[in-house]
Amino acid sequence: MQRQPQLQQLSTNPNFDVAIIGGGATGLGVAVEAALKGYRVVLLEAQDFAKGTSSRSTKLLHGGVRYLTQGNISLIYQALHERGVLLGNAPHLAHPLSFIVPTYSWWDTTLYTLGLKIYDALAGASSLGPTHHLNSKQIQSRYTHLRARGLKGGVQYWDAQFDDARLAISLARTAHSLGAYVVNYCPVQSFNHQDGCVKGLNFQDALTQSNCTINATCVINATGVWVDDIRNMSPPNHSSLVTASQGVHVVVDRSFWPYDAALLIPKTSDGRVLFIVPWMGQVILGTTDTLQSQHLLEPQPTLEDIQFILQQVVPYLNKAPALQDIKSLWAGLRPLVQANSHPKSGATSQISREHFIGIDSSKLVTITGGKWTTYRVMAEDVLDRCTHEGLLPKPPQHKSTKDLHLIEGPSSEAPTVNRVRYAVHNEMAQSVEDVLARRSRVLFFNAGLAIELAPQVAQIMAEEGIANPRLEEFVAMAQKYTAGYLAG
C-alpha cells in the first residue's frame, strides 16, 4: 500500500461509486465494506489514518457494562456479537480479556454478579467465558495488589482487548487489497454539485500542495467529531449534529497492577466506570467523559482530569500511582449524536453511543456516533441506507465482512530499522509521528521512550525517501504526552 501511485491513478481515473471522507474506524470500515461489495471506492483522510479518536480509545472491544444501568439492551447485544466477529476478523490484533469487579458490600456482590451474568447471556454463542463470583479469600489470594480492607469478594467476567490504531492500518490495507484507493494527508477543500446534489469533491495533497478533483455517485462523510465541518461545506449553516466528549487516559508501570486481568471500578465519584487495563507491558487507567466545545486535533488532558483518574484508583490499590509515575497520557474526543440541546458539563455519559446516519438536501451522507466495537455494522448500515435511498446502485457482489480476515502486519512494539522501513513502504507512514504513534504504539505506552527514538526514526525515514519526517514537530507534540509537561 503506497501513497504516491494511488494519487497518480486518482488524477488519471477520477470516477468512483463511493467517496469516503475520513480515515478513522468508521470511514475505513465503510471502505472495506464497499470495496468487498464490488463498488469503486476512494477514501480521503486529512491527516493520518486514525490520527483522531480512533487511536485514543481504552483499547477494549466490549458491549458496554454500564449500558445495563441505562437499559440499552439492543446496543449491548449488537456490540457483544460484533465483538465476536472482530475477534474472528483480526485475531492478530484482538484477544479475550478477563475483568475483575471488586465488591465491598454483599448487596454489590449480588447486584454485579446478576448484572454481569445477564451481560454474558446477551452474548449467546459469542460468549468469551462464564461470569462467576469470587469470594473474599479467592480474590485476595489472586490479586494481592488489590486493597483488602472491607473487600467482600468480586465478580469475574470476560470482554476483549485490541490495538485500535493497528486495526485501522489493517483496515486500510485490507480495503486497498480489495481495490479501494485509501490516501492519507489529503484534506477535502470543497464539493462539486450537479442539479443541487454532491457529485464529487476537490482535495489537496497536503504534502505537495497539488490539487485534485474526483467524481463520485455517493459521498459519505465519516469524519467523527468533525462531521459538522464537512456538512457545512454543502450547503452551509447546518445545525450542529455532534457533541464531543473528551476521554482521558494515563499509562503507568505494570508494577501497579501486574496481572493479565483488567480491573473494573464500577462507580467513580461522578457515576462512571473506570478501568485498569494491562496493555503493551504497561497499565492504562481511564477514562473520563466531559463535554468539549472545541474539537481540537490534539485535545489536551488537564491536570484536573489526571488527578481525578489517579484519585479514583486510590481506594482500590495497595499502592496507587502518582503524577510522577505516569509514562504517557492522552485525550480523545468521542463523537456523540447531539440531543435536542447541549448537555450540561459532565452529563455526556448519558448520551447514546448508538450511531446516526443522515442525508442532507444535497445528498451528502453523514455517519457518526457509534464506537470501535460496532464499526463493521455501521459500515453495513450506511451502505444499505445509500442503496435504499437510491444514492447507490445495488452492490455488484453480495459478500459479507463477517468472515473477512483482515490483513496482518508487524507488531506494535518499539520499532526496529526494518519495521520503520516497512511502515514507510507498506503502510504509508509519512512522519515520525505516524511511525511512533500509530504504526508502532510507543508514544502511547511510553512517551519518553518515543522522544528518545524519534531522531533515529527520522533518519531512517529520510533514507527511505521521506523528505520531511517532521522530527521537531513530533518532539514538541510528544512532550505534551508526558506528566512533566502537565505539571508545568
Buried (B, 14 or more C-beta within 10 A) or exposed (E): BEBEEBBEEBEEEBEBBBBBBBBBBBBBBBBBBBBBBBBBBBBBBBBBBBBBBBBBBBBBBBBBBBBBEBEBBEBBBBBBBBBBBBBBBBEBBBBBBBBBBBBBEEEBBEBBBEBBBEBBEBBEEBBBBEBBBBEBEBBBEBBEBBBEEEBBBBBBBBBBBBBBBBBBBBBBBBBBEBEBBBBBBBEBEEBBBEEEBBBBBEBBBBBEEEEBBBBBBBBBBBBBBBBBBBBEBBBEEBEEBBBBBBBBBBBBBBEBBEBEBBBBBBEBEBEBBBBBBBBBEBBBBBBBBBBBEEBEEEBBBBEEBBEBBBEBBEEBBEEBBEBEBBBBBBBBBBBBBBEEEEBEEBBBBEBBBBBBBBBBEBBBBBBBBBBBBBBBBBBBBBBBBBBEEEBBEEBEEEBEBBEBEBBEBBBBEBBEEEBBBBBBEBBBBBBBBBBBBBBBBBBBBBBBBBBEBBBEBBBBBEEBEBEEBBBEEBBEBBEBBBBEBBEE
